[in-house]
Amino acid sequence: MTDAQITPNRFDALDRTIDRITGFISGIAVLGLLAGAMVIVVDVVLRATGLGGVTALNEIMGQMFGMAVAATLPAGAARRVNLKVDLMARHFGPRVTHLLAVAGSLALFLFFAALTYYVWSLGIRFLSQGRETLILKWPLGPTYIFAAIAMGLACLVQGMKVLKDLVIHPEHAATKTSKIGLAMVALLFAVVFAGLIWTVVDLPSLQDLSLSRPGLFVILAFALLWLAVLCQIPLSAATALLGLAGTAIVLGMKSTGKVFANDAVEFLTNWQVATLPMFLMMGSFAVTAGISDDIYRVANAFLGRIKGGLAYATVAGCAGFGAVSGSSVATAATFGRIALPEMAKRNYAPSFAAGTVAAGGTLGALVPPSGAIILFALLTEQSIGVLFIAAMVPAILALLLYFAAIFVQLRLNPDFAPEKAEEKEPILPALWAAAPVILLFGVVIGGLYGGVFTATESAAVGAVGAFILAVARGRLNRFSLLGVLSETTATTALIYGLIFGALIFSFYVNLGQATEFVANAIGSLDASPMTILIVLLVFYLLLGAVMDSFAVMVITVPVVTPLVMGLGFDVFHWGILMLVVVEIGLISPPFGINLFILKNLQPDQSLGGIMRGVLPFIAADLVKIILLVAFPAISLWLPSTMN
């Protein structure tokens, strides 16, 4: 065995050890989140029965959830759960791709190192000052120190990844980097190197220029961010490092560190933010409980005898599954496995079947609870509960428009579905099997709408309810529980990493008065607010077709949302409208991710055929956008009736 063979094997063994250790830590953390959710449910029940609640529960859960979420970060680093944009990947050959991977790993290491150092410093300062929570007098220092240790472990793990990427080189391949790829990489490294040299040689002049032209520097930061992201640098690291560098030039490293640490820790220990991991847990437990089959059965029971009944049932089932999973990609993948074989057996046109599933999958992010909606709420500091309720009517509208798209296609092309309607599923048995899922969704959203509990409490009820459902059905065993813990860990670590980076980048954007700069530039144009809104929607349609919705929001929301509000539009209406437009990108050729999921599930089906199948649904989505823009009450009426 050669040295080249030994080294990868040694790293593989080290990776497995790290995975086991970090996986165990994160598993305990996610179980802690579940235990916290159970405490919240007990508090809700006690209050509902008039027995009083748990004293200062928000303080307890804030500290507990903050430590639990921080403990998922090392596992996230070990599994490389980072959001990258691979739009330009075909322009990079193996060697350049490896170089960019090393650069990305190093950027993540610096990100975790900065996070660790500044949060540790904040924890030490709070310990020395004796900082405590308001009611329980719980010391804050130990919580921050624990979070810093978890972040430090993530930094150590990421350092191992850097070493691995440096040592292991790609094999020789015929594929070469294109001229465009070389130009992008050269420009990225040249700008970063020039910035470092300028900082070392003449920092005062750089600071003076930055202070005199803050808007210009923010524009350059955005340009560099896009360049880094297109060069496959992880989004969390790119936003964090650019935000830190820009803020440090203006305020100095000491003040920048305080801002970074304070924002990160306040976000971690805000118990309302725990809504996100608990809804993620709810979706994972619900999938483990086998709710997708139940939802599909009940949809088929009501729609099965209509011509094309399986297509209608698939879209309806996707909407129902989205209500508990909150993920478009998971919805498309799950129902692709369930519905495509059934439609193939009944001679549905392959492109029509694939288009139906791909389009139905987009409902996963629109039907609340939705991870994308929660992310928008966190980035804009708006009410998660109000946004959930605001999405209800648009989600119903989307479902009806997809039904209309199916109906029109079958009228124009009757051979897309068999002439004889499918045999109908008995309604009562299907309803009985799906009753627990329907009840769970009704309690979570109905309780939120009725003011019975907050968004965080509704997430706790959903997580505990889905857990009980999985246990009651005998679906929860050691392996399925590990799957839930692993999935919740990965997604939590991914999203929190994105938000940590977004926080400091947003701070720099606001510090540079970018919003005011853009607003003044647009104000100088002879265009109405509606025209500007339409231009923004077209911009988001294009972005959604080439980037993940989370990436689009993290990069653009800090600047665009204040601008839209300045134009006189309601922030909740804008949030739903933006989400709808971005999610259309999931099925928009040529890069819609749902299209590739369906291609993977149907290897014999051409990608072109899937794209043709999804075009009528894109037309339905465009009608939906027009209606939402023309009639804001579609998203604003229901929240206005909340208690």
C-alpha positions in Angstrom: 0.0 0.0 0.0 1.4 3.4 -1.0 1.6 6.5 1.1 -1.1 8.1 -1.1 -3.4 5.2 -0.2 -2.6 5.3 3.5 -3.3 9.0 4.1 -6.9 8.9 2.8 -7.6 5.8 4.8 -6.3 7.4 7.9 -8.5 10.4 7.3 -11.5 8.2 6.7 -10.9 6.5 10.1 -10.5 9.9 11.7 -13.7 11.1 10.0 -15.7 8.2 11.3 -14.4 8.8 14.8 -15.3 12.5 14.6 -18.7 11.7 13.2 -19.5 9.3 16.1 -18.3 11.8 18.7 -20.1 14.9 17.3 -23.1 12.8 16.4 -23.5 11.7 20.0 -23.2 15.2 21.2 -25.7 16.6 18.7 -28.0 13.6 19.4 -28.1 14.5 23.1 -28.7 18.2 22.1 -31.7 17.3 19.9 -33.1 15.1 22.6 -32.7 18.1 24.9 -34.8 20.2 22.4 -37.5 17.5 22.5 -37.4 17.5 26.3 -37.7 21.3 26.2 -40.7 21.0 23.8 -42.4 18.7 26.3 -41.9 21.2 29.1 -43.5 23.9 26.9 -46.5 21.6 26.2 -46.9 21.0 29.9 -46.8 24.8 30.5 -49.5 25.2 27.8 -51.7 22.5 29.4 -51.3 24.0 32.9 -52.3 27.5 31.7 -55.2 26.1 29.7 -56.5 24.3 32.9 -56.1 27.4 35.1 -53.3 25.8 37.2 -50.8 28.5 36.2 -47.7 28.0 34.0 -44.0 27.4 34.6 -42.3 30.5 36.1 -40.1 32.3 33.7 -40.3 29.5 31.1 -38.9 31.8 28.4 -35.7 32.3 30.4 -35.2 28.6 31.0 -35.9 27.6 27.5 -33.9 30.4 26.0 -30.7 29.2 27.8 -31.5 25.5 27.3 -32.2 25.9 23.5 -29.2 28.1 23.0 -26.9 25.5 24.4 -28.6 22.7 22.5 -28.5 24.4 19.1 -24.8 25.3 19.7 -24.1 21.7 20.4 -25.3 20.8 16.8 -22.7 22.9 15.2 -19.7 20.4 15.5 -21.8 17.7 13.8 -22.7 20.1 11.1 -19.1 20.8 10.5 -18.2 17.1 10.5 -20.9 16.4 7.9 -20.1 19.5 5.8 -23.7 20.7 5.8 -23.0 23.9 4.1 -25.0 25.7 1.5 -23.1 26.2 -1.8 -24.3 27.5 -5.1 -23.1 25.1 -7.9 -24.4 27.2 -10.8 -20.9 27.6 -12.3 -19.6 24.2 -11.3 -19.3 23.0 -14.9 -16.8 25.7 -15.5 -14.3 24.4 -13.0 -12.1 21.4 -13.6 -11.1 18.9 -10.8 -8.0 20.8 -9.8 -9.6 24.2 -9.5 -12.6 22.6 -7.8 -10.2 21.1 -5.2 -8.6 24.5 -4.8 -12.0 26.2 -4.2 -12.9 23.4 -1.7 -9.7 24.1 0.3 -10.5 27.8 0.2 -14.1 27.1 1.3 -12.9 24.9 4.1 -10.4 27.5 5.3 -13.1 30.2 5.1 -15.4 28.1 7.3 -12.5 27.5 9.7 -12.0 31.3 10.0 -15.7 31.8 10.5 -15.9 29.3 13.4 -12.7 30.6 14.9 -14.0 34.2 14.9 -17.3 33.0 16.3 -15.6 31.0 19.1 -13.2 33.7 20.1 -15.7 36.5 20.3 -18.4 34.5 22.0 -15.9 33.2 24.5 -14.7 36.7 25.3 -18.3 37.8 25.8 -18.9 34.8 28.1 -15.8 35.7 30.2 -16.9 39.3 30.4 -20.4 38.4 31.5 -19.0 36.0 34.1 -16.8 38.8 35.6 -19.7 41.2 35.6 -22.1 38.7 37.2 -24.8 39.1 34.4 -28.0 37.3 35.1 -31.5 36.7 33.7 -34.2 39.1 34.8 -36.5 36.9 36.8 -34.7 33.7 37.8 -31.3 35.4 38.2 -29.8 32.6 36.0 -26.1 33.5 35.3 -25.6 34.2 31.6 -21.8 33.6 31.5 -21.9 29.8 31.8 -24.4 29.5 28.9 -22.2 31.7 26.7 -19.1 29.7 27.7 -20.8 26.5 26.8 -21.8 27.9 23.4 -18.2 29.0 22.8 -16.9 25.6 23.7 -19.3 24.0 21.2 -18.3 26.5 18.6 -14.7 25.8 19.4 -15.2 22.1 18.8 -16.8 23.0 15.4 -13.8 25.0 14.7 -11.5 22.1 15.5 -13.5 19.7 13.4 -13.4 22.2 10.5 -9.6 22.5 10.9 -9.4 18.7 10.4 -11.4 19.2 7.2 -8.9 21.8 6.0 -6.0 19.4 6.6 -7.8 16.6 4.8 -8.6 18.9 1.8 -5.0 20.0 1.7 -3.5 16.5 1.8 -5.9 14.6 -0.5 -5.6 15.7 -4.1 -8.0 14.9 -7.0 -7.1 12.3 -9.5 -6.1 13.5 -13.0 -9.0 14.1 -15.3 -9.5 15.3 -18.8 -12.0 18.0 -17.8 -10.4 21.4 -17.7 -11.4 24.7 -16.2 -13.0 27.1 -18.7 -11.8 30.6 -19.4 -14.8 32.0 -17.5 -14.0 29.7 -14.5 -10.3 30.8 -14.5 -11.3 34.5 -14.8 -13.7 34.2 -11.8 -11.2 32.4 -9.6 -8.4 34.7 -10.5 -10.5 37.8 -9.8 -11.7 36.4 -6.4 -8.2 35.6 -5.2 -6.8 38.9 -6.6 -9.4 41.0 -4.8 -9.0 39.1 -1.5 -5.2 39.3 -1.7 -5.2 43.0 -2.7 -7.6 43.8 0.3 -5.3 42.0 2.7 -2.2 43.8 1.4 -4.0 47.2 1.6 -5.1 46.4 5.2 -1.6 45.5 6.3 0.3 48.3 4.4 -2.0 51.3 4.9 -5.1 50.6 7.0 -5.8 54.3 7.9 -6.3 55.2 4.2 -8.6 52.2 3.7 -10.6 53.3 6.7 -10.8 56.9 5.5 -12.1 55.8 2.1 -14.6 53.4 3.6 -16.0 56.1 5.9 -16.2 58.7 3.1 -17.9 56.3 0.7 -19.8 53.6 2.7 -22.3 53.0 -0.1 -19.6 52.2 -2.6 -17.9 49.8 -0.2 -21.2 47.9 0.5 -21.8 47.6 -3.3 -18.3 46.2 -3.6 -19.0 43.8 -0.7 -22.1 42.5 -2.5 -20.2 42.1 -5.7 -17.4 40.1 -3.9 -20.1 38.1 -2.1 -21.7 37.0 -5.4 -18.3 36.2 -6.8 -17.4 34.1 -3.8 -20.7 32.3 -3.8 -20.5 31.5 -7.5 -17.0 30.2 -6.9 -18.6 27.7 -4.5 -17.4 29.3 -1.2 -20.0 28.3 1.5 -22.6 31.1 1.9 -22.3 31.2 5.7 -18.6 31.8 5.6 -18.7 34.3 2.8 -21.3 36.5 4.4 -19.7 36.3 7.9 -16.1 37.1 6.7 -17.2 39.9 4.5 -19.4 41.3 7.2 -16.7 41.1 9.7 -14.1 42.6 7.4 -16.3 45.5 6.4 -17.5 46.3 9.9 -13.9 46.0 11.2 -12.7 48.6 8.7 -15.3 51.0 10.0 -15.5 50.3 13.7 -12.3 48.4 14.5 -12.0 44.7 15.4 -12.8 45.1 19.1 -16.2 46.8 18.5 -16.9 44.4 15.6 -16.3 41.4 17.8 -18.7 42.7 20.4 -21.4 43.1 17.7 -20.8 39.7 16.2 -20.8 37.9 19.6 -23.8 39.8 20.9 -25.9 39.2 17.8 -25.0 35.6 17.6 -25.7 34.8 21.3 -28.8 36.9 21.5 -30.1 34.9 18.5 -29.1 31.6 20.1 -30.8 32.3 23.4 -34.0 33.9 22.0 -36.5 31.2 22.9 -38.8 32.3 20.0 -36.0 31.3 17.6 -36.4 27.7 18.9 -39.5 27.6 16.7 -37.2 26.6 13.8 -35.5 23.4 15.2 -38.8 22.3 16.8 -40.7 22.5 13.5 -37.9 20.7 11.8 -38.2 18.0 14.4 -41.9 17.9 13.9 -41.4 17.2 10.2 -38.8 14.5 10.8 -41.0 12.7 13.3 -44.1 13.0 11.1 -42.2 11.4 8.1 -41.0 8.6 10.5 -44.7 8.1 11.5 -45.6 7.4 7.8 -47.9 10.3 7.4 -47.2 10.7 3.6 -49.1 7.5 2.8 -52.0 8.6 5.0 -52.3 12.0 3.4 -52.1 10.5 -0.1 -54.8 7.9 0.7 -57.2 10.5 2.0 -56.6 12.8 -1.0 -57.2 9.9 -3.4 -60.3 8.9 -1.4 -61.9 12.3 -2.2 -60.5 12.9 -5.7 -59.9 9.3 -7.0 -63.0 9.0 -9.2 -62.4 12.2 -11.2 -60.5 11.8 -14.5 -56.9 12.4 -13.6 -57.8 11.8 -10.0 -54.3 10.6 -9.1 -52.8 13.9 -10.3 -55.3 15.9 -8.2 -54.6 13.7 -5.3 -50.9 14.1 -5.7 -51.1 17.9 -5.6 -53.5 17.8 -2.6 -51.2 15.3 -0.9 -48.2 17.5 -1.4 -50.1 20.4 0.2 -51.0 18.2 3.2 -47.5 16.8 3.5 -46.0 20.3 3.3 -48.2 21.2 6.4 -46.0 18.9 8.5 -42.7 18.7 6.7 -42.2 22.4 5.7 -39.8 21.5 2.9 -40.4 21.7 -0.9 -37.5 19.4 -1.7 -38.6 16.8 0.9 -42.2 17.0 -0.4 -41.2 16.5 -4.1 -38.9 13.6 -3.2 -41.4 11.9 -0.9 -44.4 12.1 -3.3 -42.2 11.3 -6.3 -41.6 7.9 -4.7 -45.3 7.4 -3.8 -47.2 8.9 -6.7 -45.0 8.3 -9.8 -45.2 4.5 -9.6 -49.0 4.6 -9.1 -49.5 7.0 -12.1 -47.2 4.9 -14.2 -49.2 1.7 -13.5 -52.4 3.6 -14.7 -50.7 4.9 -17.9 -50.5 8.5 -17.1 -48.2 10.5 -19.5 -44.8 10.5 -17.9 -44.1 14.2 -18.4 -47.6 15.1 -17.0 -47.0 12.9 -13.9 -43.5 14.3 -13.3 -44.7 17.9 -13.8 -47.5 17.3 -11.3 -45.2 16.0 -8.6 -42.5 18.7 -9.2 -45.1 21.5 -9.0 -46.9 20.0 -6.0 -43.5 19.9 -4.2 -43.3 23.7 -4.2 -46.3 23.8 -1.9 -44.1 22.3 0.9 -42.5 25.7 1.5 -45.7 27.7 1.2 -48.1 25.7 3.4 -47.3 26.6 7.1 -45.4 25.7 9.1 -42.5 26.4 6.6 -38.8 26.6 7.2 -38.5 29.3 4.5 -41.2 31.4 6.2 -39.5 31.1 9.5 -36.2 32.2 8.0 -37.8 35.3 6.5 -39.3 36.1 9.9 -36.0 35.7 11.7 -34.1 37.8 9.1 -36.7 40.6 9.2 -37.6 40.3 13.0 -41.3 39.9 12.1 -43.9 37.6 13.7 -43.6 34.0 12.7 -47.2 33.4 13.7 -48.6 36.2 11.6 -46.5 35.1 8.5 -47.9 31.5 9.0 -51.4 32.8 8.9 -50.7 35.1 6.0 -49.6 32.1 4.0 -52.8 30.2 4.5 -55.0 31.8 1.8 -52.2 32.0 -0.8 -51.5 28.3 -0.2 -55.1 27.5 -0.9 -55.0 29.7 -4.0 -51.9 27.8 -5.2 -53.6 24.5 -4.7 -56.7 25.6 -6.6 -54.6 27.0 -9.5 -52.7 23.8 -9.7 -56.0 21.9 -9.9 -57.0 24.3 -12.7 -53.7 23.6 -14.5 -54.4 19.8 -14.3 -58.0 20.3 -15.5 -57.0 22.4 -18.5 -54.2 20.0 -19.5 -56.6 17.0 -19.4 -59.2 18.9 -21.5 -56.6 19.8 -24.1 -54.8 16.4 -23.9 -57.2 13.7 -22.8 -54.6 11.0 -23.3 -52.5 12.4 -20.4 -54.7 10.3 -18.0 -56.7 7.1 -18.5 -60.3 7.5 -19.7 -61.5 5.3 -16.9 -61.2 7.0 -13.6 -59.2 5.3 -10.9 -60.9 3.1 -8.3 -61.8 5.2 -5.4 -60.2 4.7 -2.0 -62.9 4.2 0.7 -63.3 7.6 2.4 -64.0 6.6 6.0 -61.0 4.2 6.5 -58.7 6.8 4.8 -60.0 9.6 7.0 -59.6 7.5 10.1 -56.0 6.7 9.2 -55.2 10.3 8.5 -57.2 11.7 11.5 -54.1 12.1 13.8 -52.2 14.0 11.1 -55.2 16.3 10.4 -55.7 16.8 14.1 -52.0 17.7 14.6 -52.1 20.3 11.9 -55.4 21.7 13.1 -54.1 22.1 16.6 -50.8 23.6 15.6 -52.2 26.2 13.1 -55.6 26.6 14.7 -54.1 27.2 18.1 -51.8 29.8 16.6 -54.6 31.5 14.7 -56.9 31.5 17.8 -54.2 32.9 20.1 -54.2 29.8 22.3 -50.4 29.7 22.1 -47.5 31.5 20.5 -45.5 30.3 17.4 -42.9 28.7 19.7 -45.6 26.9 21.7 -47.2 25.7 18.5 -43.9 24.4 17.3 -43.5 22.5 20.7 -47.0 21.1 20.4 -46.2 20.0 16.8 -42.9 18.4 17.7 -44.3 16.5 20.7 -47.5 15.5 18.8 -45.5 14.1 15.9 -43.2 12.2 18.3 -46.2 10.7 20.1 -47.7 9.7 16.7 -44.5 8.0 15.7 -44.3 6.1 19.0 -48.0 5.2 18.9 -47.7 3.7 15.4 -44.6 1.7 16.4 -42.5 3.5 13.8 -39.9 4.8 16.3 -37.0 2.5 17.0 -33.3 3.0 17.5 -32.6 3.5 13.8 -35.5 5.8 13.0 -34.8 7.9 16.1 -31.2 8.3 15.0 -32.5 9.3 11.6 -34.6 12.0 13.1 -31.8 13.2 15.3 -29.4 13.3 12.4 -31.8 15.1 10.0 -32.7 17.7 12.7 -29.0 18.2 13.5 -28.0 18.8 9.9 -30.7 21.2 9.0 -30.4 23.1 12.3 -26.6 23.5 11.9 -27.0 24.6 8.3 -29.6 27.3 9.0 -28.0 28.7 12.1 -24.7 28.9 10.3 -26.4 30.9 7.6 -28.1 33.2 10.0 -24.9 33.9 12.0 -23.3 35.0 8.8 -26.3 37.0 7.7 -26.5 38.9 11.1 -23.0 40.4 10.8 -23.3 41.0 7.0 -26.7 42.7 7.6 -25.1 44.9 10.2 -22.4 46.0 7.8 -25.0 46.7 5.1 -27.0 48.9 7.5 -23.8 50.5 8.7 -22.9 51.4 5.2 -26.4 52.9 4.6 -26.9 50.6 1.6 -30.7 50.6 2.0 -30.8 54.4 1.9 -28.4 54.5 -1.0 -30.6 52.1 -3.0 -33.8 53.8 -2.0 -32.5 57.2 -3.0 -31.3 55.8 -6.4 -34.7 54.3 -7.0 -36.4 57.4 -5.8 -34.6 59.4 -8.5 -36.1 57.2 -11.2 -39.4 58.1 -12.8 -41.1 54.8 -11.8 -44.1 54.0 -9.7 -43.8 51.7 -6.6 -45.8 49.0 -8.4 -43.3 49.1 -11.4 -40.4 48.8 -9.0 -42.2 45.9 -7.2 -42.7 44.1 -10.5 -39.0 44.6 -11.4 -38.0 43.1 -8.1 -40.3 40.1 -8.6 -38.7 39.4 -12.0 -35.3 39.7 -10.3 -36.4 37.1 -7.7 -37.8 34.8 -10.4 -34.4 34.7 -12.1 -32.6 34.2 -8.8 -34.9 31.4 -7.7 -34.2 29.5 -10.8 -30.5 29.4 -10.1 -30.2 29.5 -6.3 -31.7 27.8 -3.2 -34.4 29.9 -1.6 -32.5 30.1 1.7 -29.5 31.5 -0.2 -31.6 34.0 -2.0 -33.2 35.3 1.2 -29.9 35.5 3.2 -28.2 37.5 0.5 -31.1 39.9 -0.5 -33.5 40.3 2.4 -31.4 42.7 4.5 -31.5 45.3 1.6 -34.6 44.6 -0.4 -37.1 44.3 2.5 -36.6 47.8 4.0 -36.7 49.1 0.4 -40.1 47.5 -0.3 -41.5 48.7 3.0 -40.3 52.2 2.1 -42.3 52.0 -1.1 -45.4 51.5 1.1 -45.9 47.8 0.8 -46.8 45.6 3.9 -43.9 43.5 5.1 -46.1 40.4 5.6 -47.5 40.7 2.1 -44.0 41.1 0.7 -42.7 38.1 2.7 -45.4 35.8 1.2 -45.0 37.3 -2.3 -41.3 36.9 -2.3 -41.5 33.4 -1.0 -44.0 32.4 -3.7 -41.8 33.9 -6.4 -38.6 32.3 -5.1 -40.2 28.9 -4.8 -41.3 29.0 -8.4 -37.6 28.8 -9.1 -37.7 25.2 -7.8 -39.5 24.2 -11.0 -38.2 26.8 -13.4 -35.9 25.5 -16.2 -33.1 25.1 -16.5 -31.9 24.8 -12.9 -35.0 24.1 -10.8 -33.9 21.6 -8.2 -37.3 19.8 -8.2 -36.8 19.0 -11.8 -33.5 17.2 -11.1 -35.1 15.3 -8.1 -37.8 14.0 -10.5 -35.2 13.1 -13.1 -33.3 11.1 -10.4 -36.5 9.3 -9.5 -37.3 8.6 -13.2 -34.0 7.8 -14.9 -35.7 6.8 -18.1 -37.6 10.1 -18.4 -35.7 12.9 -20.2 -35.1 16.2 -18.4 -36.7 18.0 -21.3 -39.9 16.0 -20.9 -40.1 16.9 -17.2 -39.6 20.5 -18.1 -42.4 20.4 -20.6 -44.6 18.8 -18.0 -44.0 21.5 -15.5 -44.6 24.5 -17.8 -48.4 24.6 -17.3 -47.9 24.8 -13.6 -45.4 27.7 -14.0 -48.2 29.4 -15.9 -50.5 28.8 -13.0 -47.9 30.3 -10.7 -47.6 33.4 -12.8 -51.4 33.8 -12.5 -51.0 33.4 -8.7 -48.3 36.2 -8.6 -50.6 38.5 -10.6 -53.5 37.9 -8.2 -51.3 38.4 -5.1 -49.9 41.7 -6.5 -53.3 43.0 -7.6 -55.1 41.9 -4.4 -52.9 42.1 -1.3 -55.9 41.2 0.9 -55.3 37.6 -0.3 -52.4 37.4 2.2 -53.4 40.2 4.6 -57.1 39.5 5.3 -56.7 36.4 7.5 -54.0 37.9 9.8 -56.3 40.9 10.3 -58.9 38.6 11.9 -56.4 37.0 14.4 -57.1 37.4 18.1 
